[in-house]
Amino acid sequence: MKKLAALTLSLFLLYGPAFADTPKDADAQPAKPAQPAKPKAAKKTDKSDAAIAAQLEELREALQSQQEQLQLLKEELTKRDRQIDEAREAAAAANARATEASSKATEAVNTSAEVKTTAASLNTTVAGIKATNDTLKTEVDAAKADAQKESEEGPATIHIKGINITPGGFIAAETVFRNKATSSDVNTNLNGIPFSGSGLSKVTEFNASGRQTRVTLLVDTKVGDTKVTGYEEADFLSAAATSNGRESNSFSLRQRQLWAQAALGNGFTFTGGQMWSLVTETRKGITNRQEALPMTIDAQYTIGFSWARQYAFRVVKNFGDKLALGFSVEQAQDTALGGRGQLTQFFFNQATPSGGGLLNSSDTTGSTFNATPDFVVKAAFDPGWGHYEVFGLIRNFRDRIFPCTNATITVANLPAFCGGSATSTGGAFNDLRTGGGVGANLRVPLFNKKLDAGFHILGGDGIGRYGTGQLNDFTVRPDGTIAPIRGGQLLGTLEFHPNKKLDIYLNGGGEYAYRTAYTAVNNKGVTVPVGYGSPFFNNSGCDTEGVVPGSVTGVNPSATGTCQADIRNLIEGTIGFWHRFYQGPKGQLRWGIQYSYIVKNGWSGNGASPTAAVQPAGISPNGVDNMVFTSFRYYLP
């Protein structure tokens, strides 16, 4: 359209003047004949032609100028067409880019959610990596510290050909004060607390000792999926026949524990040797070296605690660290025969050990002839809060009876098989009786593990030797047969842990032995008391101090007067603490103080005949002791 307008304008400019100079009637009028020009007219014509030529030149120049402008307009139009085309192309490209950008924006929006999720995951991963790095740094620092410690001090564990050897133990410096003497070191003879009439109750005693010093050696290795362990533990709380405290204090080393163990990958564990009895409470599962021992300084622990250290062969099956079942065959030994009175039969159940047999020939209590070992079964539960145990114990007792050997009955009253002799071995026989008991232990953490509470109970017939008070296992009936004494042991424990350096403990316990009493008729027809704790025993002198016995003055304190009382119960309360004022790579230093209050009560006895019509009131003797212990120990690292 612009090109057409320019062309029209050019034609108009070219031909417009010509049309303007042509006469209006030139086409309508015929031409007149030419007239001779007049000279004056010729001049006018010359002027007109010159003007026309000038106008034409001017028009030509104007046309040339218009043509140049048209050419410029054409070039400008061409340039603008080109710009329009470029603009269209740019717009198309822009539209394409916009579409692509929109698509990418949509993709970016979709990707943003994934990026956010990935970023959150990365943040979590980075936090985990940071925690892992911190842990690794801590472990590396600890490893460096351990390496530095080993380079400075040597390793705590020695490695030889795949076997780990770890020494341990502690050195102890300890004292004990008792306001009633028991003639004991830092291990109290708990059933030996004197009644008030004993000369021992009139004097105090103080002993200082390093004999509880302990040495241990742990050896372990792996054989396939089986862990093999050996453990040895010893101290100096033993006395040989020549031991004394007068100058060199030459007390002997004693074996506390010495056992070997194979722990299989299927959960079965086999252990054999000298160890803590399966009766003893553990802190987790049924595991050796995890025994829950009272925290006392007193090496005899505390009344109510059930335990023994003796030979045993133990089999344990562990079920996922939540349940463990154990069975143990253990060395049997009876506590001293209990009871007083006139027996109608002679018998024996023990003998003084033979020195050549390497038993202690100086042991005046004798060694019993065991028919069978003791058997213990236990189930232990660790549900996640606390530790719980139930267990059972089976024991057998035996003696040999001589029914024809008794000077208290007349020959006429002897059985026919005695052959008329009161000292005959005719009809002698062995008597075997079974005893045992059941018990339970529990221990629970309270107040964010700042307090541990424990409870123990064991009850049954003939279980005295498993109590720390060592009450009697059995007595005998009038015919000489064995009568296990029913009894029980009870202990409650509180252990406070205010901080990592301090432990405070309280124990309260008791042990009880029931009356196991009988009566018998002697050869004079008199009814006499027999057995344990008879109400007819004579306790009239239990509160009266007797004269010094024996022919050597100054050696033994006096016993009471006539006092046949058997122990009814032992009760003890204990409080103490341990303070670890150093604990680090060089070992541990701790000190502690313990106070114990103990009471021994005897069964009442009136000294009257069982057939007396009027029975006087019985006398129940008792003894009380206050004990203070101190300890300073260095534990090997």
C-alpha positions in Angstrom: 0.0 0.0 0.0 2.8 2.4 0.8 4.5 1.6 -2.6 1.3 2.4 -4.5 0.8 5.7 -2.7 4.4 6.7 -3.5 4.0 5.8 -7.2 0.7 7.8 -7.5 2.3 10.8 -5.8 5.2 10.7 -8.3 2.9 10.6 -11.4 0.9 13.5 -10.0 4.0 15.6 -9.5 5.3 14.7 -13.0 2.2 15.4 -15.0 0.4 18.0 -12.9 2.2 21.1 -14.3 1.6 20.0 -17.9 -2.1 19.7 -17.3 -2.1 23.1 -15.7 -0.5 24.8 -18.7 -2.8 23.3 -21.4 -5.7 25.6 -22.4 -9.0 24.4 -21.2 -10.6 24.5 -24.7 -7.6 23.3 -26.7 -9.3 20.0 -27.5 -12.7 21.7 -28.5 -11.5 24.5 -30.8 -9.9 23.9 -34.2 -6.5 25.2 -34.8 -6.2 28.5 -36.4 -3.8 29.1 -39.2 -0.6 30.4 -38.2 -0.1 34.1 -38.2 3.1 35.7 -38.8 4.7 36.6 -35.6 5.1 40.0 -34.5 8.4 40.9 -33.2 7.0 41.9 -29.8 5.3 38.6 -29.5 8.4 36.7 -30.3 10.1 38.3 -27.3 7.2 37.2 -25.2 7.5 33.6 -26.5 11.2 33.5 -25.8 10.5 34.6 -22.3 7.8 31.9 -21.9 10.0 29.1 -23.2 12.8 30.1 -20.9 10.4 30.1 -18.0 9.0 26.7 -19.1 12.5 25.3 -19.4 13.3 26.6 -16.0 10.1 25.1 -14.6 10.9 21.8 -16.3 14.4 21.8 -14.9 12.9 22.6 -11.5 10.4 19.8 -12.0 13.1 17.5 -13.1 15.1 18.3 -10.1 12.0 18.0 -7.9 11.2 14.6 -9.5 14.8 13.5 -9.1 14.6 14.6 -5.5 11.2 12.7 -5.1 12.7 9.7 -6.7 15.6 9.8 -4.3 13.1 10.1 -1.5 11.1 7.3 -2.9 14.3 5.2 -3.1 14.9 6.1 0.5 11.3 5.2 1.4 11.7 1.9 -0.5 14.9 1.2 1.3 13.2 2.2 4.6 10.2 0.0 3.8 12.5 -2.8 2.9 14.4 -2.3 6.1 11.1 -2.1 8.1 9.8 -5.3 6.3 13.0 -7.0 7.3 12.6 -5.7 10.9 9.0 -6.8 10.9 10.0 -10.3 9.6 12.8 -10.3 12.2 10.3 -9.2 14.8 7.9 -11.9 13.8 10.7 -14.5 13.9 11.8 -13.1 17.2 8.2 -13.2 18.5 7.9 -16.8 17.3 11.2 -17.6 18.9 10.0 -15.8 22.0 6.8 -17.7 22.0 8.7 -20.9 21.6 11.1 -19.9 24.4 8.1 -18.9 26.5 6.5 -22.2 25.9 9.7 -24.0 26.8 10.2 -21.7 29.8 6.6 -22.5 30.9 7.3 -26.2 30.5 10.6 -25.8 32.4 8.8 -23.8 35.1 6.3 -26.5 35.5 9.1 -29.1 35.6 10.9 -26.8 38.1 7.9 -26.7 40.3 7.6 -30.4 40.3 11.3 -30.8 40.8 11.2 -28.3 43.7 9.1 -30.7 45.8 11.6 -33.4 45.1 14.5 -31.0 45.8 12.9 -30.1 49.1 12.4 -33.8 50.0 15.9 -34.5 48.9 17.2 -31.5 50.8 15.5 -32.8 54.0 17.0 -36.2 53.4 20.3 -34.7 52.7 20.0 -32.6 55.9 19.2 -35.8 57.9 22.1 -37.6 56.2 24.4 -34.7 56.9 23.3 -34.7 60.5 23.9 -38.4 60.7 27.3 -38.0 59.1 28.1 -35.2 61.5 27.1 -37.4 64.5 29.0 -40.3 63.0 32.0 -38.0 62.5 31.7 -36.8 66.1 31.5 -40.4 67.3 34.4 -41.4 65.1 36.3 -38.5 66.4 35.5 -39.5 70.0 36.5 -43.1 69.2 39.7 -42.0 67.5 40.5 -39.7 70.4 39.8 -42.6 72.8 41.9 -45.0 70.7 44.7 -42.4 70.7 44.4 -42.1 74.4 44.4 -45.9 74.9 47.4 -46.2 72.6 49.1 -43.4 74.5 48.3 -45.2 77.8 49.5 -48.5 76.5 52.7 -46.9 75.3 53.2 -45.3 78.7 52.0 -48.0 81.0 51.8 -51.2 79.0 48.5 -52.9 78.0 45.8 -53.9 80.6 45.4 -57.1 78.6 48.2 -59.1 77.3 47.7 -60.8 73.9 49.6 -64.0 73.3 48.9 -66.2 70.2 45.2 -65.2 70.1 44.7 -65.5 73.9 43.8 -62.5 76.1 45.3 -62.5 79.5 44.0 -59.9 81.9 45.4 -59.5 85.5 43.3 -57.8 88.2 42.4 -57.5 91.8 43.0 -55.0 94.6 45.2 -54.3 97.6 43.3 -53.8 100.8 44.2 -52.2 104.2 41.3 -52.8 106.6 40.3 -52.7 110.2 37.5 -53.9 112.4 36.3 -53.0 115.9 33.7 -55.1 117.8 32.3 -54.2 121.2 31.8 -57.9 121.8 34.7 -60.1 120.9 34.2 -63.0 118.4 38.0 -63.7 118.0 37.6 -63.0 114.2 39.5 -61.1 111.6 37.6 -59.0 109.0 35.3 -61.9 108.3 32.9 -62.1 111.2 31.9 -65.5 112.7 28.3 -64.4 112.6 26.8 -67.3 114.6 29.6 -66.9 117.2 28.2 -63.6 118.6 28.6 -64.3 122.4 25.6 -64.5 124.7 25.6 -62.0 127.5 27.0 -64.6 130.0 30.1 -65.4 127.9 33.5 -63.9 128.9 33.8 -62.8 125.2 30.9 -60.4 125.7 32.9 -58.6 128.4 35.8 -57.5 126.1 36.1 -55.6 122.9 38.4 -56.5 120.0 40.3 -54.6 117.3 42.0 -56.2 114.3 43.8 -54.7 111.3 44.4 -56.7 108.3 45.5 -56.8 104.7 44.3 -60.3 104.2 41.3 -59.5 102.0 43.8 -58.3 99.3 42.7 -60.1 96.1 44.5 -61.3 93.0 42.6 -62.3 89.8 43.6 -63.6 86.4 41.2 -63.8 83.4 42.1 -65.7 80.3 39.8 -65.8 77.2 39.9 -66.7 73.5 37.7 -67.7 70.6 37.6 -71.1 69.0 35.2 -70.8 66.1 32.0 -69.4 67.5 32.8 -70.7 71.0 34.2 -68.3 73.7 36.6 -70.1 76.0 37.3 -68.5 79.4 39.4 -69.4 82.4 39.3 -67.4 85.7 41.3 -67.5 88.9 40.7 -65.5 92.1 42.5 -65.7 95.4 43.0 -63.8 98.7 44.7 -64.4 102.0 41.7 -65.1 104.3 43.0 -68.6 105.2 45.1 -70.0 108.0 47.4 -72.9 107.7 48.1 -75.0 110.9 51.2 -72.9 111.4 49.7 -69.5 110.6 49.8 -66.8 113.3 49.7 -63.1 113.7 52.5 -62.7 116.2 55.3 -61.6 114.0 55.3 -62.4 110.4 51.6 -62.7 109.9 52.2 -65.8 107.8 48.6 -66.4 106.6 48.2 -68.5 103.5 46.8 -67.8 100.1 43.4 -69.4 99.5 41.4 -70.3 96.4 38.2 -68.3 96.0 37.4 -69.2 92.4 39.1 -71.3 89.8 37.0 -72.4 86.8 37.0 -72.9 83.1 34.1 -72.1 80.7 33.0 -72.8 77.2 30.2 -70.5 75.9 28.8 -71.9 72.6 27.2 -69.8 69.8 23.9 -71.5 70.3 23.4 -70.1 73.8 24.7 -73.0 75.9 27.4 -72.4 78.4 29.3 -75.1 80.3 31.4 -74.2 83.4 33.4 -76.3 85.7 35.6 -75.7 88.8 35.3 -73.8 92.0 32.8 -70.9 91.7 29.9 -69.2 93.3 27.0 -71.5 93.9 24.0 -71.3 91.5 22.1 -70.3 94.7 23.9 -66.9 94.7 22.1 -64.0 93.0 23.4 -62.6 89.8 22.8 -59.1 88.3 22.1 -60.3 84.8 21.2 -63.7 83.4 23.1 -66.6 84.9 26.6 -65.5 84.2 29.8 -66.1 86.1 31.5 -62.9 87.5 28.1 -61.2 87.5 27.2 -62.1 91.1 25.2 -59.5 93.1 27.3 -59.5 96.2 26.6 -57.2 99.2 28.8 -54.2 99.2 30.1 -54.8 102.7 33.6 -54.7 104.0 32.9 -57.6 106.2 34.2 -60.6 104.2 31.4 -62.8 105.6 29.0 -60.3 104.0 25.7 -59.9 105.9 23.0 -62.0 107.6 20.3 -63.2 105.1 22.7 -63.5 102.1 22.6 -67.0 100.6 25.8 -68.2 99.0 28.6 -70.7 98.8 31.9 -70.9 96.8 32.6 -74.5 96.0 33.1 -77.0 93.2 30.3 -77.0 90.7 29.6 -78.2 87.1 27.1 -75.8 85.6 25.1 -75.9 82.4 23.2 -72.8 81.3 21.0 -72.1 78.3 20.5 -68.5 77.4 17.3 -67.5 75.4 17.9 -64.1 73.8 19.2 -62.4 76.9 15.7 -62.3 78.3 15.5 -65.8 79.9 18.2 -68.1 81.1 17.9 -71.6 82.6 20.6 -73.2 84.6 21.4 -76.6 86.3 24.3 -77.2 88.6 25.9 -80.2 90.4 27.8 -78.9 93.4 30.0 -80.2 96.2 28.0 -81.1 99.3 29.1 -80.5 102.9 26.9 -80.3 106.1 27.2 -77.7 108.8 27.9 -78.9 112.3 25.4 -81.2 113.8 22.8 -79.3 115.9 21.0 -80.3 119.0 21.5 -81.3 122.6 20.1 -84.0 124.9 20.3 -87.6 125.7 20.2 -89.7 122.5 19.1 -93.3 122.7 21.3 -94.4 119.8 25.0 -94.0 118.8 25.7 -92.8 115.3 28.2 -90.9 113.1 27.9 -88.7 110.1 31.4 -87.1 109.9 35.0 -87.6 110.8 38.1 -85.5 111.4 39.7 -85.2 108.0 42.8 -87.2 107.2 45.9 -85.0 106.7 47.2 -87.4 104.0 43.9 -86.8 102.1 44.7 -83.1 101.9 41.5 -82.1 103.7 42.1 -79.8 106.7 42.9 -82.1 109.6 42.7 -79.1 112.0 39.0 -78.6 111.2 37.3 -79.6 114.4 33.9 -79.5 112.9 34.8 -82.5 110.8 34.0 -83.5 107.2 30.8 -85.2 106.4 30.5 -88.4 104.3 28.3 -87.1 101.4 26.0 -89.6 99.7 25.4 -87.3 96.7 26.3 -83.8 95.5 23.9 -80.9 96.0 21.7 -80.1 93.0 20.5 -76.6 92.1 18.2 -75.4 89.3 17.5 -71.8 88.4 15.5 -69.6 86.0 16.6 -66.0 85.6 14.5 -63.3 83.8 15.6 -59.9 82.4 12.5 -58.4 80.9 14.0 -54.9 80.5 13.4 -53.5 83.9 15.0 -55.3 86.8 16.3 -58.8 87.3 14.3 -61.7 88.7 15.3 -65.3 89.7 13.6 -68.4 91.1 15.6 -71.4 92.1 15.4 -74.8 93.8 17.9 -76.8 95.9 18.0 -80.6 96.7 20.3 -82.0 99.3 20.9 -85.5 100.9 22.0 -86.2 104.4 23.4 -89.5 105.7 24.6 -91.0 109.0 25.4 -94.5 110.3 23.4 -95.8 113.3 24.4 -98.4 115.9 21.2 -99.5 117.7 23.1 -101.9 120.0 25.6 -99.4 121.3 24.0 -97.4 124.0 25.0 -97.4 127.7 21.8 -95.6 128.7 19.5 -98.5 128.2 19.5 -101.9 130.0 20.6 -105.1 128.3 17.2 -106.5 128.9 15.7 -103.8 126.8 18.0 -104.4 123.8 16.6 -105.8 120.6 17.2 -109.6 120.1 19.6 -109.1 117.3 22.0 -107.3 119.6 22.9 -110.6 121.1 22.5 -109.4 124.7 25.4 -106.9 124.4 25.0 -103.2 124.9 28.2 -102.5 122.8 27.4 -104.7 119.8 27.5 -103.5 116.2 24.7 -105.8 115.3 21.9 -104.2 113.3 24.0 -101.2 112.3 22.5 -99.3 109.3 22.8 -96.2 107.2 20.1 -93.6 107.2 19.6 -91.3 104.2 17.3 -88.3 104.3 16.5 -85.6 101.7 16.2 -81.9 102.2 16.2 -78.8 100.1 14.4 -75.6 99.5 13.2 -73.0 97.1 14.1 -69.3 96.8 13.8 -66.1 94.8 15.9 -63.0 94.1 14.9 -59.7 92.6 16.8 -56.5 91.9 15.3 -53.4 90.3 16.6 -49.9 89.4 14.7 -46.9 90.7 14.8 -43.1 90.2 16.8 -43.1 87.0 19.2 -45.8 88.3 20.1 -43.7 91.3 18.8 -46.5 93.6 18.9 -50.2 93.3 16.5 -52.2 95.5 17.1 -55.9 96.1 15.2 -58.7 97.9 16.2 -62.3 98.6 14.5 -65.2 100.2 15.3 -68.9 100.6 13.3 -71.4 102.7 13.4 -75.2 103.2 14.7 -78.1 105.2 18.4 -78.5 105.8 19.5 -75.3 104.0 21.5 -73.8 106.9 24.9 -74.1 105.2 23.8 -71.9 102.3 23.1 -69.0 104.7 26.0 -66.7 105.6 25.2 -67.3 109.3 25.9 -71.0 108.9 23.0 -72.3 111.1 22.7 -76.1 111.5 21.4 -78.3 108.7 20.0 -81.1 110.8 19.7 -82.8 114.1 18.8 -86.5 115.0 15.8 -88.2 116.4 15.8 -90.4 119.4 16.5 -93.4 117.2 19.5 -91.8 115.6 17.9 -91.0 112.2 18.5 -87.6 110.6 15.9 -84.8 111.0 16.6 -81.8 108.7 16.0 -78.5 110.4 13.5 -76.2 108.7 14.8 -72.7 108.2 14.9 -69.6 106.1 17.0 -66.7 105.0 15.7 -63.2 104.1 17.6 -60.1 103.0 16.6 -56.7 101.8 19.1 -54.3 100.1 19.1 -50.6 99.1 22.1 -49.3 97.2 22.2 -45.5 96.5 24.4 -44.0 93.7 24.2 -40.2 94.1 27.1 -39.8 91.7 29.7 -41.8 89.9 32.1 -41.7 92.8 29.8 -42.5 95.8 27.8 -45.6 96.7 25.8 -45.9 99.9 24.3 -49.2 101.0 21.8 -50.5 103.6 21.2 -54.1 104.3 18.7 -55.7 106.6 18.5 -59.5 107.0 17.7 -62.5 109.1 18.2 -66.2 109.3 15.9 -68.6 111.2 16.1 -72.2 112.4 12.9 -73.9 113.6 12.6 -76.0 116.7 13.2 -79.6 115.8 12.7 -81.2 119.2 11.8 -84.7 120.5 11.7 -86.5 123.8 13.2 -90.0 124.7 13.0 -92.3 127.7 16.4 -93.3 129.1 17.3 -96.6 130.8 16.0 -95.2 134.1 12.6 -94.5 132.7 13.1 -90.8 132.7 11.8 -88.7 129.7 14.6 -86.4 128.4 14.7 -83.8 125.7 16.3 -84.6 122.4 16.9 -82.6 119.2 17.2 -78.9 118.3 15.8 -76.0 120.3 14.0 -78.1 122.9 11.9 -76.0 125.3 13.2 -78.3 128.1 16.9 -77.6 127.6 18.5 -75.9 130.6 19.3 -72.2 129.8 19.6 -71.1 133.5 23.3 -70.1 133.1 23.2 -68.3 129.7 23.4 -64.9 131.4 26.0 -66.0 134.0 29.7 -65.7 133.3 31.6 -68.9 134.2 35.1 -69.4 135.5 38.0 -69.8 133.1 37.9 -73.5 131.9 40.7 -75.9 131.3 44.0 -76.4 132.9 45.9 -73.6 131.1 45.0 -70.3 132.6 44.9 -67.3 130.4 44.3 -69.1 127.1 40.5 -69.2 126.7 37.8 -66.9 128.1 35.1 -68.3 130.1 31.9 -69.8 128.6 28.6 -69.2 130.2 27.2 -71.3 132.9 24.8 -74.1 132.0 23.4 -72.9 128.6 22.0 -75.4 126.2 20.3 -72.9 124.0 20.3 -73.4 120.3 20.1 -70.4 117.9 16.6 -69.4 116.9 17.6 -66.5 114.7 20.3 -64.1 113.6 19.3 -60.5 112.7 21.7 -57.9 111.2 21.4 -54.3 110.0 24.2 -52.8 108.0 24.9 -49.3 106.7 28.0 -48.2 104.8 29.5 -46.3 101.9 32.3 -46.5 99.3 33.9 -43.4 97.9 36.1 -43.6 94.8 38.3 -40.5 95.0 40.3 -41.6 92.0 39.2 -43.7 89.0 41.1 -43.5 85.7 43.5 -45.3 83.5 45.9 -45.9 86.4 43.3 -47.9 88.4 41.0 -46.9 91.2 41.5 -45.7 94.8 38.5 -46.0 97.2 37.8 -46.0 100.9 34.8 -47.0 102.9 33.3 -47.3 106.3 30.7 -49.9 107.5 28.6 -50.2 110.6 26.8 -53.4 111.6 24.4 -54.1 114.4 23.8 -57.8 115.0 21.6 -59.8 117.4 21.7 -63.5 118.1 18.6 -65.0 119.8 18.4 -68.5 121.3 15.5 -70.8 121.7 14.0 -70.6 125.1 14.6 -73.4 127.6 13.4 -74.0 131.2 15.5 -76.9 132.3 12.4 -78.8 133.5 11.5 -82.4 132.9 9.2 -82.8 129.9 6.8 -84.8 132.2 6.6 -82.1 134.9 3.1 -81.1 135.7 4.1 -77.5 136.2 6.5 -75.9 133.6 8.5 -72.9 134.6 9.0 -70.0 132.2 11.7 -70.5 129.7 14.8 -68.4 129.4 15.6 -67.0 125.9 19.3 -65.8 125.8 20.5 -63.3 123.4 23.7 -61.6 122.3 24.2 -58.2 120.7 27.3 -56.9 118.9 28.2 -53.5 117.3 30.9 -53.6 114.6 32.7 -50.9 112.7 34.8 -51.6 109.6 37.1 -49.4 107.6 38.8 -50.1 104.3 41.3 -48.5 101.9 41.8 -50.2 98.6 43.8 -49.8 95.4 42.2 -51.6 92.4 44.4 -52.6 89.5 43.4 -50.9 86.1 
